[in-house]
Amino acid sequence: MIIGVFPLPIGYYTLVRLVVAAVAAYIAWKAYEQDNQSKWVWVFAFIAILFNPLIPIYLDSKPLWIMIDLATAGLFLYYSKKI
């Protein structure tokens, strides 16, 4: 995701959307199984919706997507150290 701050072909961004949405949905499901009141369920469900490739959410601002990408990468990193 951090590489996504650079201008790359559209295929890269489509692949990133697919992978991030799938992994975020999986983490949300696992967090729900462990504790359905966990805030991580909602955080990763939101990430899965934001990055879903089927009904993409388009934001015209590249700087905004850069901040979202970096924040999402940070959340994945933080959560991976938490488990």
PDB file with SEQRES, HELIX, SHEET and CRYST1 records, atoms N, CA, C and O in Angstrom:
SEQRES   1 A   83  MET ILE ILE GLY VAL PHE PRO LEU PRO ILE GLY TYR TYR          
SEQRES   2 A   83  THR LEU VAL ARG LEU VAL VAL ALA ALA VAL ALA ALA TYR          
SEQRES   3 A   83  ILE ALA TRP LYS ALA TYR GLU GLN ASP ASN GLN SER LYS          
SEQRES   4 A   83  TRP VAL TRP VAL PHE ALA PHE ILE ALA ILE LEU PHE ASN          
SEQRES   5 A   83  PRO LEU ILE PRO ILE TYR LEU ASP SER LYS PRO LEU TRP          
SEQRES   6 A   83  ILE MET ILE ASP LEU ALA THR ALA GLY LEU PHE LEU TYR          
SEQRES   7 A   83  TYR SER LYS LYS ILE                                          
HELIX    1 AA1 ILE A    2  VAL A    5  5                                   4    
HELIX    2 AA2 ILE A   10  GLN A   34  1                                  25    
HELIX    3 AA3 LYS A   39  PHE A   51  1                                  13    
HELIX    4 AA4 LYS A   62  LYS A   82  1                                  21    
CRYST1    1.000    1.000    1.000  90.00  90.00  90.00 P 1           1          
ATOM      1  N   MET A   1       0.810  -1.184   0.000  1.00  0.00           N  
ATOM      2  CA  MET A   1       0.000   0.000   0.000  1.00  0.00           C  
ATOM      3  C   MET A   1       0.859   1.254   0.000  1.00  0.00           C  
ATOM      4  O   MET A   1       0.468   2.277  -0.563  1.00  0.00           O  
ATOM      5  N   ILE A   2       1.994   1.183   0.611  1.00  0.00           N  
ATOM      6  CA  ILE A   2       2.852   2.360   0.671  1.00  0.00           C  
ATOM      7  C   ILE A   2       3.385   2.697  -0.720  1.00  0.00           C  
ATOM      8  O   ILE A   2       3.619   3.865  -1.029  1.00  0.00           O  
ATOM      9  N   ILE A   3       3.574   1.690  -1.551  1.00  0.00           N  
ATOM     10  CA  ILE A   3       4.029   1.930  -2.919  1.00  0.00           C  
ATOM     11  C   ILE A   3       2.972   2.693  -3.708  1.00  0.00           C  
ATOM     12  O   ILE A   3       3.298   3.369  -4.684  1.00  0.00           O  
ATOM     13  N   GLY A   4       1.716   2.593  -3.299  1.00  0.00           N  
ATOM     14  CA  GLY A   4       0.624   3.249  -3.988  1.00  0.00           C  
ATOM     15  C   GLY A   4       0.677   4.762  -3.977  1.00  0.00           C  
ATOM     16  O   GLY A   4      -0.108   5.403  -4.677  1.00  0.00           O  
ATOM     17  N   VAL A   5       1.569   5.353  -3.213  1.00  0.00           N  
ATOM     18  CA  VAL A   5       1.686   6.808  -3.219  1.00  0.00           C  
ATOM     19  C   VAL A   5       2.344   7.302  -4.507  1.00  0.00           C  
ATOM     20  O   VAL A   5       2.254   8.485  -4.836  1.00  0.00           O  
ATOM     21  N   PHE A   6       3.001   6.406  -5.230  1.00  0.00           N  
ATOM     22  CA  PHE A   6       3.636   6.770  -6.489  1.00  0.00           C  
ATOM     23  C   PHE A   6       2.666   6.557  -7.648  1.00  0.00           C  
ATOM     24  O   PHE A   6       1.762   5.727  -7.552  1.00  0.00           O  
ATOM     25  N   PRO A   7       2.844   7.291  -8.732  1.00  0.00           N  
ATOM     26  CA  PRO A   7       1.956   7.088  -9.887  1.00  0.00           C  
ATOM     27  C   PRO A   7       2.260   5.746 -10.568  1.00  0.00           C  
ATOM     28  O   PRO A   7       3.353   5.539 -11.093  1.00  0.00           O  
ATOM     29  N   LEU A   8       1.293   4.856 -10.550  1.00  0.00           N  
ATOM     30  CA  LEU A   8       1.455   3.515 -11.106  1.00  0.00           C  
ATOM     31  C   LEU A   8       0.294   3.209 -12.045  1.00  0.00           C  
ATOM     32  O   LEU A   8      -0.697   3.939 -12.058  1.00  0.00           O  
ATOM     33  N   PRO A   9       0.402   2.135 -12.835  1.00  0.00           N  
ATOM     34  CA  PRO A   9      -0.700   1.771 -13.734  1.00  0.00           C  
ATOM     35  C   PRO A   9      -1.963   1.406 -12.950  1.00  0.00           C  
ATOM     36  O   PRO A   9      -1.894   0.994 -11.793  1.00  0.00           O  
ATOM     37  N   ILE A  10      -3.104   1.565 -13.598  1.00  0.00           N  
ATOM     38  CA  ILE A  10      -4.398   1.318 -12.951  1.00  0.00           C  
ATOM     39  C   ILE A  10      -4.527  -0.125 -12.471  1.00  0.00           C  
ATOM     40  O   ILE A  10      -5.224  -0.389 -11.492  1.00  0.00           O  
ATOM     41  N   GLY A  11      -3.868  -1.053 -13.142  1.00  0.00           N  
ATOM     42  CA  GLY A  11      -3.918  -2.458 -12.732  1.00  0.00           C  
ATOM     43  C   GLY A  11      -3.392  -2.670 -11.318  1.00  0.00           C  
ATOM     44  O   GLY A  11      -3.901  -3.513 -10.579  1.00  0.00           O  
ATOM     45  N   TYR A  12      -2.376  -1.905 -10.946  1.00  0.00           N  
ATOM     46  CA  TYR A  12      -1.831  -2.014  -9.594  1.00  0.00           C  
ATOM     47  C   TYR A  12      -2.883  -1.627  -8.564  1.00  0.00           C  
ATOM     48  O   TYR A  12      -3.073  -2.323  -7.567  1.00  0.00           O  
ATOM     49  N   TYR A  13      -3.565  -0.510  -8.813  1.00  0.00           N  
ATOM     50  CA  TYR A  13      -4.556  -0.025  -7.857  1.00  0.00           C  
ATOM     51  C   TYR A  13      -5.747  -0.975  -7.760  1.00  0.00           C  
ATOM     52  O   TYR A  13      -6.326  -1.141  -6.686  1.00  0.00           O  
ATOM     53  N   THR A  14      -6.111  -1.596  -8.878  1.00  0.00           N  
ATOM     54  CA  THR A  14      -7.196  -2.580  -8.854  1.00  0.00           C  
ATOM     55  C   THR A  14      -6.796  -3.788  -8.024  1.00  0.00           C  
ATOM     56  O   THR A  14      -7.593  -4.291  -7.233  1.00  0.00           O  
ATOM     57  N   LEU A  15      -5.572  -4.255  -8.198  1.00  0.00           N  
ATOM     58  CA  LEU A  15      -5.069  -5.383  -7.408  1.00  0.00           C  
ATOM     59  C   LEU A  15      -5.009  -5.025  -5.925  1.00  0.00           C  
ATOM     60  O   LEU A  15      -5.377  -5.835  -5.075  1.00  0.00           O  
ATOM     61  N   VAL A  16      -4.554  -3.829  -5.617  1.00  0.00           N  
ATOM     62  CA  VAL A  16      -4.486  -3.386  -4.218  1.00  0.00           C  
ATOM     63  C   VAL A  16      -5.881  -3.350  -3.612  1.00  0.00           C  
ATOM     64  O   VAL A  16      -6.075  -3.791  -2.480  1.00  0.00           O  
ATOM     65  N   ARG A  17      -6.854  -2.830  -4.352  1.00  0.00           N  
ATOM     66  CA  ARG A  17      -8.234  -2.800  -3.854  1.00  0.00           C  
ATOM     67  C   ARG A  17      -8.722  -4.209  -3.531  1.00  0.00           C  
ATOM     68  O   ARG A  17      -9.328  -4.440  -2.484  1.00  0.00           O  
ATOM     69  N   LEU A  18      -8.459  -5.132  -4.422  1.00  0.00           N  
ATOM     70  CA  LEU A  18      -8.905  -6.511  -4.232  1.00  0.00           C  
ATOM     71  C   LEU A  18      -8.261  -7.135  -2.999  1.00  0.00           C  
ATOM     72  O   LEU A  18      -8.952  -7.721  -2.165  1.00  0.00           O  
ATOM     73  N   VAL A  19      -6.961  -7.012  -2.882  1.00  0.00           N  
ATOM     74  CA  VAL A  19      -6.230  -7.622  -1.766  1.00  0.00           C  
ATOM     75  C   VAL A  19      -6.601  -6.967  -0.440  1.00  0.00           C  
ATOM     76  O   VAL A  19      -6.867  -7.662   0.541  1.00  0.00           O  
ATOM     77  N   VAL A  20      -6.621  -5.645  -0.404  1.00  0.00           N  
ATOM     78  CA  VAL A  20      -6.921  -4.935   0.845  1.00  0.00           C  
ATOM     79  C   VAL A  20      -8.343  -5.226   1.305  1.00  0.00           C  
ATOM     80  O   VAL A  20      -8.577  -5.463   2.491  1.00  0.00           O  
ATOM     81  N   ALA A  21      -9.292  -5.210   0.377  1.00  0.00           N  
ATOM     82  CA  ALA A  21     -10.682  -5.490   0.747  1.00  0.00           C  
ATOM     83  C   ALA A  21     -10.828  -6.906   1.283  1.00  0.00           C  
ATOM     84  O   ALA A  21     -11.513  -7.123   2.282  1.00  0.00           O  
ATOM     85  N   ALA A  22     -10.188  -7.875   0.626  1.00  0.00           N  
ATOM     86  CA  ALA A  22     -10.285  -9.264   1.066  1.00  0.00           C  
ATOM     87  C   ALA A  22      -9.647  -9.466   2.439  1.00  0.00           C  
ATOM     88  O   ALA A  22     -10.230 -10.112   3.310  1.00  0.00           O  
ATOM     89  N   VAL A  23      -8.474  -8.923   2.626  1.00  0.00           N  
ATOM     90  CA  VAL A  23      -7.778  -9.087   3.910  1.00  0.00           C  
ATOM     91  C   VAL A  23      -8.519  -8.346   5.025  1.00  0.00           C  
ATOM     92  O   VAL A  23      -8.645  -8.866   6.134  1.00  0.00           O  
ATOM     93  N   ALA A  24      -9.003  -7.151   4.743  1.00  0.00           N  
ATOM     94  CA  ALA A  24      -9.741  -6.395   5.755  1.00  0.00           C  
ATOM     95  C   ALA A  24     -11.037  -7.115   6.135  1.00  0.00           C  
ATOM     96  O   ALA A  24     -11.399  -7.157   7.311  1.00  0.00           O  
ATOM     97  N   ALA A  25     -11.731  -7.676   5.156  1.00  0.00           N  
ATOM     98  CA  ALA A  25     -12.961  -8.424   5.444  1.00  0.00           C  
ATOM     99  C   ALA A  25     -12.641  -9.655   6.291  1.00  0.00           C  
ATOM    100  O   ALA A  25     -13.386  -9.980   7.215  1.00  0.00           O  
ATOM    101  N   TYR A  26     -11.552 -10.332   5.985  1.00  0.00           N  
ATOM    102  CA  TYR A  26     -11.140 -11.510   6.753  1.00  0.00           C  
ATOM    103  C   TYR A  26     -10.807 -11.121   8.204  1.00  0.00           C  
ATOM    104  O   TYR A  26     -11.226 -11.794   9.145  1.00  0.00           O  
ATOM    105  N   ILE A  27     -10.060 -10.045   8.369  1.00  0.00           N  
ATOM    106  CA  ILE A  27      -9.704  -9.601   9.722  1.00  0.00           C  
ATOM    107  C   ILE A  27     -10.962  -9.184  10.484  1.00  0.00           C  
ATOM    108  O   ILE A  27     -11.100  -9.495  11.667  1.00  0.00           O  
ATOM    109  N   ALA A  28     -11.875  -8.486   9.817  1.00  0.00           N  
ATOM    110  CA  ALA A  28     -13.124  -8.087  10.477  1.00  0.00           C  
ATOM    111  C   ALA A  28     -13.902  -9.317  10.929  1.00  0.00           C  
ATOM    112  O   ALA A  28     -14.440  -9.340  12.036  1.00  0.00           O  
ATOM    113  N   TRP A  29     -13.964 -10.338  10.079  1.00  0.00           N  
ATOM    114  CA  TRP A  29     -14.683 -11.566  10.435  1.00  0.00           C  
ATOM    115  C   TRP A  29     -14.018 -12.265  11.627  1.00  0.00           C  
ATOM    116  O   TRP A  29     -14.700 -12.697  12.557  1.00  0.00           O  
ATOM    117  N   LYS A  30     -12.699 -12.372  11.594  1.00  0.00           N  
ATOM    118  CA  LYS A  30     -11.979 -13.022  12.701  1.00  0.00           C  
ATOM    119  C   LYS A  30     -12.130 -12.216  13.998  1.00  0.00           C  
ATOM    120  O   LYS A  30     -12.284 -12.795  15.074  1.00  0.00           O  
ATOM    121  N   ALA A  31     -12.086 -10.899  13.897  1.00  0.00           N  
ATOM    122  CA  ALA A  31     -12.278 -10.060  15.089  1.00  0.00           C  
ATOM    123  C   ALA A  31     -13.691 -10.231  15.630  1.00  0.00           C  
ATOM    124  O   ALA A  31     -13.893 -10.225  16.845  1.00  0.00           O  
ATOM    125  N   TYR A  32     -14.666 -10.384  14.745  1.00  0.00           N  
ATOM    126  CA  TYR A  32     -16.051 -10.611  15.161  1.00  0.00           C  
ATOM    127  C   TYR A  32     -16.188 -11.949  15.874  1.00  0.00           C  
ATOM    128  O   TYR A  32     -16.884 -12.057  16.883  1.00  0.00           O  
ATOM    129  N   GLU A  33     -15.516 -12.971  15.342  1.00  0.00           N  
ATOM    130  CA  GLU A  33     -15.577 -14.289  15.985  1.00  0.00           C  
ATOM    131  C   GLU A  33     -14.972 -14.260  17.381  1.00  0.00           C  
ATOM    132  O   GLU A  33     -15.468 -14.933  18.285  1.00  0.00           O  
ATOM    133  N   GLN A  34     -13.914 -13.495  17.563  1.00  0.00           N  
ATOM    134  CA  GLN A  34     -13.257 -13.414  18.868  1.00  0.00           C  
ATOM    135  C   GLN A  34     -14.081 -12.590  19.852  1.00  0.00           C  
ATOM    136  O   GLN A  34     -14.271 -12.986  21.002  1.00  0.00           O  
ATOM    137  N   ASP A  35     -14.566 -11.447  19.391  1.00  0.00           N  
ATOM    138  CA  ASP A  35     -15.335 -10.545  20.261  1.00  0.00           C  
ATOM    139  C   ASP A  35     -16.164  -9.641  19.369  1.00  0.00           C  
ATOM    140  O   ASP A  35     -15.640  -8.707  18.762  1.00  0.00           O  
ATOM    141  N   ASN A  36     -17.460  -9.919  19.288  1.00  0.00           N  
ATOM    142  CA  ASN A  36     -18.293  -9.163  18.350  1.00  0.00           C  
ATOM    143  C   ASN A  36     -18.490  -7.710  18.772  1.00  0.00           C  
ATOM    144  O   ASN A  36     -19.090  -6.939  18.024  1.00  0.00           O  
ATOM    145  N   GLN A  37     -18.012  -7.321  19.924  1.00  0.00           N  
ATOM    146  CA  GLN A  37     -18.089  -5.932  20.367  1.00  0.00           C  
ATOM    147  C   GLN A  37     -16.790  -5.174  20.099  1.00  0.00           C  
ATOM    148  O   GLN A  37     -16.665  -4.003  20.457  1.00  0.00           O  
ATOM    149  N   SER A  38     -15.837  -5.838  19.477  1.00  0.00           N  
ATOM    150  CA  SER A  38     -14.529  -5.235  19.234  1.00  0.00           C  
ATOM    151  C   SER A  38     -14.625  -4.083  18.236  1.00  0.00           C  
ATOM    152  O   SER A  38     -15.360  -4.160  17.252  1.00  0.00           O  
ATOM    153  N   LYS A  39     -13.881  -3.026  18.498  1.00  0.00           N  
ATOM    154  CA  LYS A  39     -13.841  -1.894  17.570  1.00  0.00           C  
ATOM    155  C   LYS A  39     -13.170  -2.283  16.261  1.00  0.00           C  
ATOM    156  O   LYS A  39     -13.409  -1.656  15.229  1.00  0.00           O  
ATOM    157  N   TRP A  40     -12.331  -3.317  16.298  1.00  0.00           N  
ATOM    158  CA  TRP A  40     -11.620  -3.744  15.083  1.00  0.00           C  
ATOM    159  C   TRP A  40     -12.577  -4.289  14.035  1.00  0.00           C  
ATOM    160  O   TRP A  40     -12.291  -4.210  12.840  1.00  0.00           O  
ATOM    161  N   VAL A  41     -13.695  -4.834  14.457  1.00  0.00           N  
ATOM    162  CA  VAL A  41     -14.700  -5.309  13.497  1.00  0.00           C  
ATOM    163  C   VAL A  41     -15.135  -4.147  12.618  1.00  0.00           C  
ATOM    164  O   VAL A  41     -15.166  -4.264  11.393  1.00  0.00           O  
ATOM    165  N   TRP A  42     -15.467  -3.041  13.238  1.00  0.00           N  
ATOM    166  CA  TRP A  42     -15.954  -1.882  12.495  1.00  0.00           C  
ATOM    167  C   TRP A  42     -14.854  -1.206  11.693  1.00  0.00           C  
ATOM    168  O   TRP A  42     -15.092  -0.761  10.570  1.00  0.00           O  
ATOM    169  N   VAL A  43     -13.674  -1.124  12.245  1.00  0.00           N  
ATOM    170  CA  VAL A  43     -12.565  -0.477  11.539  1.00  0.00           C  
ATOM    171  C   VAL A  43     -12.253  -1.226  10.245  1.00  0.00           C  
ATOM    172  O   VAL A  43     -12.161  -0.620   9.177  1.00  0.00           O  
ATOM    173  N   PHE A  44     -12.090  -2.555  10.347  1.00  0.00           N  
ATOM    174  CA  PHE A  44     -11.717  -3.312   9.151  1.00  0.00           C  
ATOM    175  C   PHE A  44     -12.893  -3.540   8.214  1.00  0.00           C  
ATOM    176  O   PHE A  44     -12.685  -3.726   7.015  1.00  0.00           O  
ATOM    177  N   ALA A  45     -14.109  -3.530   8.715  1.00  0.00           N  
ATOM    178  CA  ALA A  45     -15.276  -3.584   7.829  1.00  0.00           C  
ATOM    179  C   ALA A  45     -15.345  -2.302   6.999  1.00  0.00           C  
ATOM    180  O   ALA A  45     -15.643  -2.352   5.805  1.00  0.00           O  
ATOM    181  N   PHE A  46     -15.074  -1.170   7.616  1.00  0.00           N  
ATOM    182  CA  PHE A  46     -15.050   0.097   6.883  1.00  0.00           C  
ATOM    183  C   PHE A  46     -13.948   0.092   5.820  1.00  0.00           C  
ATOM    184  O   PHE A  46     -14.168   0.547   4.697  1.00  0.00           O  
ATOM    185  N   ILE A  47     -12.774  -0.416   6.169  1.00  0.00           N  
ATOM    186  CA  ILE A  47     -11.680  -0.499   5.200  1.00  0.00           C  
ATOM    187  C   ILE A  47     -12.070  -1.405   4.040  1.00  0.00           C  
ATOM    188  O   ILE A  47     -11.792  -1.080   2.885  1.00  0.00           O  
ATOM    189  N   ALA A  48     -12.707  -2.531   4.327  1.00  0.00           N  
ATOM    190  CA  ALA A  48     -13.137  -3.447   3.266  1.00  0.00           C  
ATOM    191  C   ALA A  48     -14.133  -2.768   2.330  1.00  0.00           C  
ATOM    192  O   ALA A  48     -14.071  -2.958   1.115  1.00  0.00           O  
ATOM    193  N   ILE A  49     -15.038  -1.989   2.879  1.00  0.00           N  
ATOM    194  CA  ILE A  49     -16.018  -1.276   2.046  1.00  0.00           C  
ATOM    195  C   ILE A  49     -15.330  -0.186   1.229  1.00  0.00           C  
ATOM    196  O   ILE A  49     -15.625  -0.017   0.046  1.00  0.00           O  
ATOM    197  N   LEU A  50     -14.427   0.546   1.847  1.00  0.00           N  
ATOM    198  CA  LEU A  50     -13.740   1.636   1.165  1.00  0.00           C  
ATOM    199  C   LEU A  50     -12.897   1.139  -0.012  1.00  0.00           C  
ATOM    200  O   LEU A  50     -12.829   1.794  -1.052  1.00  0.00           O  
ATOM    201  N   PHE A  51     -12.260  -0.010   0.155  1.00  0.00           N  
ATOM    202  CA  PHE A  51     -11.362  -0.524  -0.875  1.00  0.00           C  
ATOM    203  C   PHE A  51     -12.002  -1.576  -1.779  1.00  0.00           C  
ATOM    204  O   PHE A  51     -11.317  -2.136  -2.635  1.00  0.00           O  
ATOM    205  N   ASN A  52     -13.283  -1.856  -1.617  1.00  0.00           N  
ATOM    206  CA  ASN A  52     -13.893  -2.922  -2.411  1.00  0.00           C  
ATOM    207  C   ASN A  52     -13.802  -2.617  -3.900  1.00  0.00           C  
ATOM    208  O   ASN A  52     -14.058  -1.488  -4.321  1.00  0.00           O  
ATOM    209  N   PRO A  53     -13.435  -3.629  -4.708  1.00  0.00           N  
ATOM    210  CA  PRO A  53     -13.286  -3.401  -6.147  1.00  0.00           C  
ATOM    211  C   PRO A  53     -14.601  -3.546  -6.926  1.00  0.00           C  
ATOM    212  O   PRO A  53     -14.664  -3.150  -8.090  1.00  0.00           O  
ATOM    213  N   LEU A  54     -15.640  -4.099  -6.314  1.00  0.00           N  
ATOM    214  CA  LEU A  54     -16.893  -4.321  -7.030  1.00  0.00           C  
ATOM    215  C   LEU A  54     -17.701  -3.040  -7.194  1.00  0.00           C  
ATOM    216  O   LEU A  54     -18.218  -2.760  -8.275  1.00  0.00           O  
ATOM    217  N   ILE A  55     -17.807  -2.273  -6.130  1.00  0.00           N  
ATOM    218  CA  ILE A  55     -18.480  -0.974  -6.170  1.00  0.00           C  
ATOM    219  C   ILE A  55     -17.467   0.043  -5.636  1.00  0.00           C  
ATOM    220  O   ILE A  55     -17.542   0.452  -4.477  1.00  0.00           O  
ATOM    221  N   PRO A  56     -16.529   0.445  -6.479  1.00  0.00           N  
ATOM    222  CA  PRO A  56     -15.442   1.299  -5.990  1.00  0.00           C  
ATOM    223  C   PRO A  56     -15.934   2.681  -5.560  1.00  0.00           C  
ATOM    224  O   PRO A  56     -16.870   3.248  -6.124  1.00  0.00           O  
ATOM    225  N   ILE A  57     -15.267   3.183  -4.551  1.00  0.00           N  
ATOM    226  CA  ILE A  57     -15.518   4.544  -4.082  1.00  0.00           C  
ATOM    227  C   ILE A  57     -14.423   5.404  -4.695  1.00  0.00           C  
ATOM    228  O   ILE A  57     -13.237   5.211  -4.429  1.00  0.00           O  
ATOM    229  N   TYR A  58     -14.841   6.350  -5.515  1.00  0.00           N  
ATOM    230  CA  TYR A  58     -13.882   7.212  -6.193  1.00  0.00           C  
ATOM    231  C   TYR A  58     -13.742   8.520  -5.433  1.00  0.00           C  
ATOM    232  O   TYR A  58     -14.724   9.207  -5.151  1.00  0.00           O  
ATOM    233  N   LEU A  59     -12.515   8.842  -5.113  1.00  0.00           N  
ATOM    234  CA  LEU A  59     -12.194  10.134  -4.517  1.00  0.00           C  
ATOM    235  C   LEU A  59     -11.259  10.826  -5.502  1.00  0.00           C  
ATOM    236  O   LEU A  59     -10.218  10.272  -5.854  1.00  0.00           O  
ATOM    237  N   ASP A  60     -11.608  12.004  -5.942  1.00  0.00           N  
ATOM    238  CA  ASP A  60     -10.848  12.685  -6.986  1.00  0.00           C  
ATOM    239  C   ASP A  60      -9.511  13.229  -6.503  1.00  0.00           C  
ATOM    240  O   ASP A  60      -8.688  13.659  -7.312  1.00  0.00           O  
ATOM    241  N   SER A  61      -9.294  13.215  -5.233  1.00  0.00           N  
ATOM    242  CA  SER A  61      -8.097  13.820  -4.673  1.00  0.00           C  
ATOM    243  C   SER A  61      -7.013  12.765  -4.422  1.00  0.00           C  
ATOM    244  O   SER A  61      -7.161  11.911  -3.548  1.00  0.00           O  
ATOM    245  N   LYS A  62      -5.943  12.832  -5.183  1.00  0.00           N  
ATOM    246  CA  LYS A  62      -4.824  11.896  -4.984  1.00  0.00           C  
ATOM    247  C   LYS A  62      -4.194  12.072  -3.598  1.00  0.00           C  
ATOM    248  O   LYS A  62      -3.879  11.069  -2.958  1.00  0.00           O  
ATOM    249  N   PRO A  63      -3.996  13.305  -3.103  1.00  0.00           N  
ATOM    250  CA  PRO A  63      -3.441  13.448  -1.752  1.00  0.00           C  
ATOM    251  C   PRO A  63      -4.310  12.792  -0.672  1.00  0.00           C  
ATOM    252  O   PRO A  63      -3.787  12.259   0.306  1.00  0.00           O  
ATOM    253  N   LEU A  64      -5.631  12.829  -0.849  1.00  0.00           N  
ATOM    254  CA  LEU A  64      -6.514  12.185   0.121  1.00  0.00           C  
ATOM    255  C   LEU A  64      -6.318  10.671   0.097  1.00  0.00           C  
ATOM    256  O   LEU A  64      -6.263  10.036   1.150  1.00  0.00           O  
ATOM    257  N   TRP A  65      -6.213  10.086  -1.107  1.00  0.00           N  
ATOM    258  CA  TRP A  65      -5.970   8.644  -1.203  1.00  0.00           C  
ATOM    259  C   TRP A  65      -4.611   8.271  -0.622  1.00  0.00           C  
ATOM    260  O   TRP A  65      -4.464   7.205  -0.023  1.00  0.00           O  
ATOM    261  N   ILE A  66      -3.627   9.131  -0.792  1.00  0.00           N  
ATOM    262  CA  ILE A  66      -2.303   8.858  -0.209  1.00  0.00           C  
ATOM    263  C   ILE A  66      -2.418   8.789   1.307  1.00  0.00           C  
ATOM    264  O   ILE A  66      -1.851   7.890   1.928  1.00  0.00           O  
ATOM    265  N   MET A  67      -3.140   9.721   1.910  1.00  0.00           N  
ATOM    266  CA  MET A  67      -3.320   9.693   3.371  1.00  0.00           C  
ATOM    267  C   MET A  67      -4.096   8.446   3.800  1.00  0.00           C  
ATOM    268  O   MET A  67      -3.761   7.827   4.810  1.00  0.00           O  
ATOM    269  N   ILE A  68      -5.122   8.078   3.044  1.00  0.00           N  
ATOM    270  CA  ILE A  68      -5.911   6.884   3.364  1.00  0.00           C  
ATOM    271  C   ILE A  68      -5.049   5.634   3.248  1.00  0.00           C  
ATOM    272  O   ILE A  68      -5.106   4.757   4.109  1.00  0.00           O  
ATOM    273  N   ASP A  69      -4.244   5.548   2.179  1.00  0.00           N  
ATOM    274  CA  ASP A  69      -3.358   4.395   2.001  1.00  0.00           C  
ATOM    275  C   ASP A  69      -2.364   4.257   3.152  1.00  0.00           C  
ATOM    276  O   ASP A  69      -2.159   3.163   3.678  1.00  0.00           O  
ATOM    277  N   LEU A  70      -1.752   5.369   3.537  1.00  0.00           N  
ATOM    278  CA  LEU A  70      -0.769   5.323   4.623  1.00  0.00           C  
ATOM    279  C   LEU A  70      -1.433   4.991   5.960  1.00  0.00           C  
ATOM    280  O   LEU A  70      -0.886   4.221   6.750  1.00  0.00           O  
ATOM    281  N   ALA A  71      -2.602   5.565   6.214  1.00  0.00           N  
ATOM    282  CA  ALA A  71      -3.322   5.266   7.457  1.00  0.00           C  
ATOM    283  C   ALA A  71      -3.745   3.799   7.499  1.00  0.00           C  
ATOM    284  O   ALA A  71      -3.652   3.149   8.540  1.00  0.00           O  
ATOM    285  N   THR A  72      -4.208   3.286   6.368  1.00  0.00           N  
ATOM    286  CA  THR A  72      -4.619   1.878   6.306  1.00  0.00           C  
ATOM    287  C   THR A  72      -3.429   0.960   6.503  1.00  0.00           C  
ATOM    288  O   THR A  72      -3.526  -0.038   7.216  1.00  0.00           O  
ATOM    289  N   ALA A  73      -2.308   1.287   5.879  1.00  0.00           N  
ATOM    290  CA  ALA A  73      -1.093   0.485   6.073  1.00  0.00           C  
ATOM    291  C   ALA A  73      -0.692   0.505   7.548  1.00  0.00           C  
ATOM    292  O   ALA A  73      -0.290  -0.521   8.098  1.00  0.00           O  
ATOM    293  N   GLY A  74      -0.801   1.666   8.183  1.00  0.00           N  
ATOM    294  CA  GLY A  74      -0.490   1.763   9.610  1.00  0.00           C  
ATOM    295  C   GLY A  74      -1.430   0.928  10.465  1.00  0.00           C  
ATOM    296  O   GLY A  74      -0.997   0.296  11.429  1.00  0.00           O  
ATOM    297  N   LEU A  75      -2.715   0.920  10.118  1.00  0.00           N  
ATOM    298  CA  LEU A  75      -3.672   0.100  10.870  1.00  0.00           C  
ATOM    299  C   LEU A  75      -3.379  -1.387  10.720  1.00  0.00           C  
ATOM    300  O   LEU A  75      -3.426  -2.137  11.696  1.00  0.00           O  
ATOM    301  N   PHE A  76      -3.074  -1.814   9.489  1.00  0.00           N  
ATOM    302  CA  PHE A  76      -2.715  -3.219   9.283  1.00  0.00           C  
ATOM    303  C   PHE A  76      -1.462  -3.576  10.082  1.00  0.00           C  
ATOM    304  O   PHE A  76      -1.403  -4.639  10.701  1.00  0.00           O  
ATOM    305  N   LEU A  77      -0.478  -2.707  10.073  1.00  0.00           N  
ATOM    306  CA  LEU A  77       0.755  -2.961  10.810  1.00  0.00           C  
ATOM    307  C   LEU A  77       0.489  -3.009  12.317  1.00  0.00           C  
ATOM    308  O   LEU A  77       0.968  -3.911  13.005  1.00  0.00           O  
ATOM    309  N   TYR A  78      -0.261  -2.055  12.819  1.00  0.00           N  
ATOM    310  CA  TYR A  78      -0.592  -2.015  14.250  1.00  0.00           C  
ATOM    311  C   TYR A  78      -1.359  -3.275  14.663  1.00  0.00           C  
ATOM    312  O   TYR A  78      -1.048  -3.892  15.681  1.00  0.00           O  
ATOM    313  N   TYR A  79      -2.365  -3.652  13.860  1.00  0.00           N  
ATOM    314  CA  TYR A  79      -3.165  -4.818  14.200  1.00  0.00           C  
ATOM    315  C   TYR A  79      -2.344  -6.090  14.133  1.00  0.00           C  
ATOM    316  O   TYR A  79      -2.541  -6.993  14.946  1.00  0.00           O  
ATOM    317  N   SER A  80      -1.421  -6.180  13.172  1.00  0.00           N  
ATOM    318  CA  SER A  80      -0.603  -7.386  13.049  1.00  0.00           C  
ATOM    319  C   SER A  80       0.311  -7.565  14.262  1.00  0.00           C  
ATOM    320  O   SER A  80       0.604  -8.693  14.659  1.00  0.00           O  
ATOM    321  N   LYS A  81       0.756  -6.469  14.842  1.00  0.00           N  
ATOM    322  CA  LYS A  81       1.588  -6.562  16.057  1.00  0.00           C  
ATOM    323  C   LYS A  81       0.744  -6.858  17.287  1.00  0.00           C  
ATOM    324  O   LYS A  81       1.240  -7.366  18.293  1.00  0.00           O  
ATOM    325  N   LYS A  82      -0.546  -6.531  17.186  1.00  0.00           N  
ATOM    326  CA  LYS A  82      -1.454  -6.740  18.330  1.00  0.00           C  
ATOM    327  C   LYS A  82      -1.784  -8.228  18.526  1.00  0.00           C  
ATOM    328  O   LYS A  82      -1.984  -8.682  19.653  1.00  0.00           O  
ATOM    329  N   ILE A  83      -1.837  -8.969  17.435  1.00  0.00           N  
ATOM    330  CA  ILE A  83      -2.198 -10.394  17.551  1.00  0.00           C  
ATOM    331  C   ILE A  83      -1.020 -11.273  17.775  1.00  0.00           C  
ATOM    332  O   ILE A  83      -1.171 -12.489  17.891  1.00  0.00           O  
TER     333      ILE A  83                                                      
END                                                                             
